[in-house]
Amino acid sequence: MPTSRTAPQSQRWKALLFISIAQLMVVLDGAVMNIALPSAQQALHFTDGSRQWVVTAYGLAFGGLLLVGGRIGDMVGRKRTFLIALAGFAIASAIGGLAVNAAMLLLARALQGVFAALLAPAALSLLSLSFTQPRERAKAFGVFSAVSIAGGAVGLIVGGLLTQYLNWRFAMFVLVPIAVIGILGASRTVHDDGERHRARLDLPGVLLASSGLVGLVYGFGVAESRGWSAGVTIGSFTAGVLLLATFVVVQARVTSPLLPLRVLTERNRAAAYLSVGLAIVSMFGMFLLLSYYFQQVKGWSPVMAGLAFMPMAVPQAIGATQIGARLAHRIAPRPIMVGGYLVTAVGLVLLALLDANSGFLEIAFAEAVIGLGIGTAFMPAMSISTHGVEPKDAGVASAMISSSQQVGGSIGTALLNTIATSSAATYLLSHGGPAARAQERNEALMHGYSVAYWVAVGFVVAAALVSVAMVNAGAPKHVPASTDALGDVTPAPAH
């Protein structure tokens, strides 16, 4: 059987297709279910509290188990983990689509989170180990990044279409054939010859890391509904921080850590984790607020609101696959990341300047600027997230970038929504109070969105500053690939 390093080029690109399909499934899941959730609640007759848990169950399982999932991939094999996770995700999605009550749907969502925690790091580590020649790596990570960041917008569109024209259950069922296609394709095209992590699983590290991440993710989740000063919010944050701090101390002392600190101390990887996390705060918050704007202020249907994200989704793909990927195999990653983040900030400023009467072209232009910027920045950031990592640590290093995205998304959703809501309420009190007319209420909403977008600008600028200060990887060194008698290409070493 050919390995990833001796497989023909066409085999690697086919593998990329099926790895990207799996990544799309994970990204689609959250967005599709968010759109379908009100219909599911009505059909299954569950409370608002249970509705929140349908979202939270997935996020807690996914965020809490990412590091464990990454290390399991390193131990038992990334391809094996990848295929098992796809099969498990398909089964969990089918259970969710067949749910007869809230408990069954909650179970399905939690199982989806468990298998997503196995799938996401396995996918990224397989990609990192398969594409090592700079030009190929840039193209591959461009495609993967485009799928990762545009999938959310696609999910909103798909969720709206399925919910409006079919049934909320298809928001779960649609993931089953995607997983099956991924399994059938990946079983033949994906290969894993990376070094295995041979030591036993660090169980204390598993408990500390999982509990700490769950505490943080849950804290941001309840902050949105119960407030930042609520006892459960403060308690969750405190517990999460203390557990993660203890985790770091333990990892420095055990012989076979779950997360070797060498993964975190390499400055380029650390910059990728931090800058992506900061940028995702802005992106997730922006997605939520823009969705509210389309439906609450503009009065558009879920389908129209989903389609209105297309001006962002297409430029995201272009930024990742064309601009970011083309630059990444010619120049160092720092200027690409910094430039991309700053362009994203400009787009967020344009959103902050919108009002209730802004035309679609104004909105679309702001979205396109954001899409081009974040697509360009994330491509090299995703690539250097495994920069120089030992093959036996590829899975856990990949899990770190997924953890950054998950925690950043939790922060963005809770923080920016809270800022927008409180700012709108303050504005409304000084402009008509409870008796305010519809126009004044819309003005209050727009004021809240604008304040939140300016905060989002600050997070993206911070991501750019982190990139300036920490990223020092050089431009890729191009070593001519050697071709054997069978036409297989042996890639040059990664920079």
Buried (B, 14 or more C-beta within 10 A) or exposed (E): EEEBBBBEBEBBBBBBBBBBBBBBBBBBBBBBBBBBBEBBBEBBEBEEEBBBBBBBBBBBBBBBBBBBBBBBBBBBBBBEBBBBBBBBBBBBBBBBBEBEEBEBBBBBBBBBBBBBBBBBBBBBBBBBBBBBBBBBBBBBBBBBBBBBBBBBBBBBBBBBBBBBEEBBBBBBBBBBEBBEBBBEBBEEBBBBBBEBBEBEEBEBBBBBBBBBBBBBBBBBBBBBBEEBEBEBBEBBBEBBBBBBEBBBEBBEEEEEBBBBEBBBEBBBBBBBBBBBBBBBBBBBBBBBBBBBBBBBBBEBEBBBBBBBBBBBBBBBBBBBBBBBBBBBBEBBBBBBBBBBBBBBBBBBBBBBEBEBEBEEEBBBBBBBBBBBBBBBBBBBBBBBBBBEBBBBBBBBBBBBBBBBBBBBBBBBBBBBBBBBBBBBEBBBEEBBEEEBEEEBBBBBBBBBBBBBBBBBBBBBBBBBBBBBEBBEBEBBEEEEBEEEEEEBBEBBEBB
